[in-house]
Amino acid sequence: MLELVPPELWWLVVIAFIAGLVDAAVGGGGLVQLPGLFTVLPQQTPAMLFGTNKFSSMFGTAAAAWRYARNVRFPWKPVLFAAGTAFVFSFAGATAVSLLPKDAVRPLVLVLLVAMLAYTLWKKDFGALHRPQEIGRRELTIALVIGAAIGFYDGFFGPGTGSFLIFLFVRFFGLDFLRASAASKVVNLATNMAAISFFVPTGNILWLFALPMATANIIGSVVGTRLALKGGTPFIRKLFVGLVVVLIARMAWDTFRGS
């Protein structure tokens, strides 16, 4: 029976587990899973690999969002506002893929990542304490803008979406890193659902790989969420800084290699 299973599937299941673990704790699972898909299945089209990645990661994100919602309290209203606009603008970002050159975006994203890292390291207490803001019209407007910007970015480009969300929830809503990571999963789930509603009708999902990967992603997500809840804000802050450094290195490599 086992000989009927494609050998590539075993690798992708392991990759999906690791991606789910990392993504549940601090975001950035796509840094693991998407390159893994391109490496293991080089003969497939990019659209097929992007669709398979989004489908499997959506389930891990949903599992993380559910576990965080049961264990961590955060302001739901602005998070849901952000999730709503993120869902809508993720479609706009996917549409813009064929209209705008991605190479023009990389330098800007690189600058934003460096600025975000510098700000986090400079403010030693950034995200260390939970100092929630009163939620009024201003905060809800900010949530709508954050959702629109992140949704468009995730639909169009993608890398670092979770990191940007965590940073923005800490910066504008006074959440600590644990609560910001929890809130980011809800918004990320919305953008993943938007992507899936595009990829499924167009037939761009490899179901043979996507379903087992989704299961592995959920298991990894459960482990990652448990580690995050146990380690708390200090643990997530360290992971966040490490992930942003990796993102900067990757973005710099892609930018200067392509120039």
N, C-alpha and C positions, 0 to 999 in steps of 0.2 A: 504493500500500500504506500509506504513511504517513498518508494522509487517513482511513484506517479507525481510527486510534488516537485515542481521546478526548483533546482538548486538555488536560484536567485531569491526564492521566497524566504529561505532561512535567513539569509543576510538581511533582507529588508525587514523581517520581523524583529531582529535584534536592533537594527537601526531605528525602527519605529518606537521600540520600547525606550531606548535612550533619549530619543527626541521628545517623547511624552513626559519623561522624568524631568528633563531640563526645562521644557516649556511650562510645565505646571508650577515649577518653583520660581522662575524669573522670566519666562518668555524665551524666544530664540530657538525653539525647536526646529524651525525651518532651516536654520543653519546646519543642522545635522541631517534632517530627513531629505530635503530637496537635493543637495549634492549627492547623497547616498543613492537616490533614485536615478540621477543622471549617470552615476558611475556604474551601477549594477545593470541598468537597462539602457545602454547608450543607443540602441537601435530604435527606441521609441521617440515620438515627436514631443517637443517641449510642452505643447498643450496637454497631451495625454499624461505627462509626468506631473505637471502643475495640478491637473485635476485630481489625480491619484493622491498627491500630497495633501491637497486641501480636504479631500474627503476623509482620509484617515486621521488627519490632525484635528478635524472638527469634533470627532468623538472624544479625543483626549481632552480637548479644551472644554467640552461640555461636562465631562467628568470632573475636571478641576474646578470649574465654576460651581457645580453642584456641591462639592465637598467644602469649598471655601464659604459658600453661602450658608452652610449648616454650622460652620465653626467660627466665622469672622464677621463682625458687624461693620458695615460701611454704608454711606448714604446712597440708597437705591435710586432716588429720584434723578440726580444728575447723571448717574451711571446709565440709567435706562434712556435718558434724553440723548446721551452720547451714542449709545448703542443704536438707537433709531436712525440718527443721521448717518452713522457709520455704515449701516446696512444699505441705505439709499446711495450714498456717495461711493461705495465700493463698486457698484455697477458703473458709475461714471468713470472711475479710474480704470476699470477693465476695458471700457470703450475707448479711452484715451490711449491705450497701449499702441494702437495702430496709427495714431495721429502724432504722437510726440516721441522724439528719440530718447530712450532711456539713458544713453550715455551722457546727456546733458544734465540729468538729475543727480548722478553719482557725486560730483564735486560738492554740490549743495548739501546732500545728505552727509557727506564726510565732514564738512564744516559743522553741521548741526550736532553730529555725534561727538566731535572733539569738544565743542562748547558745553554740551550736556555733561560729559565726563569731568571737565575742568570745574564746572559749577558744583557738581556732586562732591568732588574731592576738596574743593575750597571751603564749602560749608559743611563742617564736620558733623553738625547735628541735622543735616538735611535728610528727612525721612526717618530720623531716629525716634522721634516722638510723634504721637498721634495728637494733632492739634486741629480738629475738624472745624471748617468754616461754617458759619450760618448760611443756609441755602436759601437764596433769594433769586430775584430775576437776573441779577448780574451773573451769579454762579451758574444758573441754568442756561443762560446765553453762552457762557464760556464752554459749558458742556456740549452744547449744540455745535459750536465752532470746532472743538476738539474732535468730536465724532465725525464731522464732515471732512476735516483735514486728514485724520488718520484713516478714515474709510477710503478716501480717494487714493491716498498713498499706498494702502495695502492692496487695493485693486490694481493699481498701476505698477507698483514696484515691489514693495513687501518687506525686505530685510530690516529688522529692527523695530517692527511695529509694536511688539510687546514692550520693548525698552522705552520707546517714546511714550507709550500710554502710562507706564509706571511713573516716569519722570513727571509727566503733566498732572497726574492725579496727586502726586506729592506736592508739586509746586503750587497748584491753583486751589486745591481743596484741603490741604493740610493733613493728608493721610500719611501714616507711616508706611514703610516699604511693604510690610505684610498685607495691610489693607489695600494699598495701591495695586499690589500684584493680584489680589483677589478681584478687585474692581476691573482690572484690565482684562481678565478672562471673559467677563460678560460682554464687553465691547468686541473683543477678539472673536468670540463665538458668533456675533452678529455679522462680522465681515466674512467669516468662513461660510456661514449659511448663504450669504449673498453670492459668494464664489461658486458654491455647490449648485445653486439654482441656475447658474450659467453653464457649468461644466457637465451636469447630468443630461440636460436636453440635447447638448451637442455631441454626446457620446464620448467625451474625453476623460473617461475613467477606466482604468484597468481593474475590473472587479476581482479577478483572480488574486491580485496582489492587495488591492485596496481593503477588502474585508478582513483578512488576517492582520494586516498592518493596523487597521482601526482597533482591533482587539488588543494588540500589543501596545498601541498608543494609550489606550485606556488604562492598562495595567501599569505602564510607566507613569502615567499621570497620577494614579493613586499613590504610588511610591513617592513621587516628587512632591505632591501636596502634603503628604505625611511628614516628609523631611522639612518642608517649609514651615508647617505649623509647629513642629518641634523646635526648629532652630530660631524661629521668629524673625524679627526685623534685622538684627545684626547679621544673621546668616544670609538673608535675601539681599541686603545691601552689598555684601562682599561678592555674592554671585552676580549681582547687577553690574558692579564695576568690572568684574572679570569678563562678563558677556559683552559689555560696551567696548572694552579693549579689543576683543576678538572681532567685533563688528567693524571697528575702525581699521584694523589690520586688513581685513578682507576687502573693505571698501577702497582703501588706499591701493591695494594690489590690483583690484579691478580697474580703478581709475587710471593709474599710471601705466598699467600694462596695455590698456586700450589707447593711450595717447601716443 
